[in-house]
Amino acid sequence: MDNGNGQDNTIIEEEFGISTESYFETMGDLSEAEAQERINDLVARLATLAESYYDSDDPVASDAEYDGLMAALSGLEELFPNLAILDSPTQNVGGKASELFSKIEHSKKMLSLQNAYSMHDLDNFDTRISKDATGCSYTVEEKYDGLTLVIRFKQGKLENVATRGDGQVGEDVTANFSMAQLLPGELAEPVDIAVRAEAFLPVKEFQRLNSERAAAGLKLFANPRNAAAGSVRQLDAQASSLRGLDYVVFSVESETSHATHSGQLAYASSLGLKTGYIGKAATMADAKTLVGQIGERRDALGYEIDGAVVKVDEIWARQEIGETSKFPKWAIAYKFTADSVLTKLLGVTIQVGRTGVLTPVAELSPVFISGSLVARATLHNEDYIKSKDIRIGDTVKVSKAGDVIPEVSGPEISARTGQEVEFEFPTTCPICGYEAARENGGAYRKCLNPYCPQKLERAIAHFASKGAADIRGLGRALVARFYSEGLVRDIADIYKLKGKTDQLQELKNFGQTSISNLLGAIEASKGMPFSSFIYALGIPLIGHNAAKIIASHYQGPAQLKNASLEDLAKIDGFGMASAMSIKSFIDGEAQWGVVDELLELGVSPAVEAKEKRGDLFKGKTFVITGTLPTYSRNEAAALIASHNGRVAGSVSSKTDYVLAGENAGGKLAKAESLGIRIISENELVEMLGLLES
């Protein structure tokens, strides 16, 4: 990910060892425990991002990165509904009212919008609307990238202005708006009315403001949205008034005599309030045309939009359709695809991951793209740089891969001056100076030093993580602190902390309760399941599923140590690459030496019973989509897995069956286009019944 402030732009690749695309595609392959781990991680990450975005106006991720992580969480909760939590970010609006401002409670909860990323998503939305309300039409509006506000007038005079906050309580920013004189002091009629609006900063004002901040040596705003939010939430109302803000009303909160949303906005406009473009569409086909037209003129608007919002126009229909705890079901936001822009490649830096992979990152002349200021982007690997002939000093095209991660897509050859320099990929690790090589012809160059500080620190954090040793409280930040203090330098050192209580007590802000809790969690982890132990070791290519398969074939570390390559390769569900990776780890003196030391320190992984299955679906791949009448998706997946079938998250030519329920959507359409057999829940039960009879 990239936020313009030097943050890592390869979070998903680094954390899970797979591409972002594969991360989403393999969600359906996860066990419940694996899904729970990912859900916990995503909830924590999204909470941190939301706090920075909504509460501090200082984002540590782009909007697209946030949307991508939210989509991942939503997808996991759909696949594993029993794991969804009540306070999930997918069910609650982000943000909270700052303690620095007085608070205003909203009369109606402010919700977010569900997102659409394709015209097919809009068609699905139309289908859902048709089931709940017939004879209704749509409006299509620009989706402004700003700060949402509730503005109230009493007897035609401005009463207060509040930010969205957490959707129920916002901040009182009336003084700032009064000083800026953006709103009419008095409406054309002496009415009581509440409207919702978006405060935004025009692009020219954003550029002017950042130029002034750069000249003053101040930190630049990442994008117009956060500049607008920072302006609205300035404690000094006079300072706020100098920033060129604008606003547009997008809905009327109060009840009026108007029967349509478009009529309500026209009424707000007649009162003297600013309203934006609103197109009317009798059908979804008309709405899609308007969405396309908005996208075509997007670059000429002079302000940032990141999509178009399609809403049911009739108020009666909205009441029929209803809402969820987070979204109105009668509206959807169509998100535009990422732009591609040109900027200078200033240099290339190398990041070192947990497995030693050296990842090249482009250092760019900051450029505004798809709603955020981008200063870094992924270059993937050594071969990618060579195949694209990307050179330092090049003018390069930057886009967002999957509308999430900034990437350099290639150089603008015609812009070359002859001063560009080819990048020489390092053959040594930038952290420890040890040899970095490409193993077995792989695409990635890796640091071969088993004692590389960066690798060790991240390996320790991985070992302690949930789903591995699950040592509560020993997260990455604390591991980094312990490593820098010399308290832990490898995995085995975790279990030596009990003898270092004096050193632990000397650490600032790490009291006796924290020490006791940590040591208790470390002691409890000694009996972790054998599969968790294998996963915790961080063996390349061995994730949770592979670890469970190994644990079902070998009864503990002693048996695994004696496994031959031939035996490992014969394991059902294993390939030669995985078998070779495990064998390499077993035979590595340094790697297995740590295992022996862990056992000597009292780690005793619990042996797991072998899993017994039928073979009805052996070698068959299923995809489950839609809502099933009886079983949850988890239950259906368990039934399939119990008979040796595989459940995948996406449809491909390798899919054998698609188990479809109601509201199946795009996966069903793709299956039909590929000629894949589609079965119902009843057909699945009949197939299983044949086996059991």
Buried (B, 14 or more C-beta within 10 A) or exposed (E): BBBBBEBBBBBBBBBBBBBBEBBBBBBBBBBBBBBBBBBBBBBEBBEEBBBBBBBBBBBBBBBBBBBBBBBBBBBBBBBBEEBBEEEBBBBBBBBBBBEEBEBBEBEEEBBBBBBBBEBEBBBBBBEBBEEBBEEBBBBBBBBBBBBBBBBBBEEBEBBBBBBBBBBBBBBBBBBBBBBBEBBBEBBEEEBEBBBBBBBBBBBEBBEBBBEEBEEEEEEBBBBBBBBBBBBBBBEEBEEBBBBBBBBBBBBBBBEBEBEBBBBBBBBBBEBBBBBBBBBBBEEBEBBBEBBEBBBEEBEEBEBBBBBBBBBBBBBEBBEBBEBEEBBBBBBBBBBBBBBEBBBBBBEBEBBBBBBBBBBBBBBBEBBBBBBBBBBBBBBBBBBBBEEBEBBBBBBBBBBBBBBBBBBBBBBEEEEEEEEBEEBEBBEBBBBBEBEBEBEEEEEBBBBBBBEBBBBBBBBBBBBBBBBBBBBBBBBBEBBBBBBEEEBBBBBBBBBBBBEBEEEBEEBEEBEEEBBEEBBEBBEEBBEBBBBBBBBBBBBBBBBBBBBBBBBBBBBBBEEBEEBEBEEBBEBEEBEEEBBBBBBBBBEEEEBBEBBEBBBEBEBBBBEBEEEEBEEBBEEBBBBBBBEBEEBBBBEBBBBBBBBBBBBBBBBEEEBBBBBBBEEBBBBBBBBBEEEBEBBBBEBBBEBBEEEEE
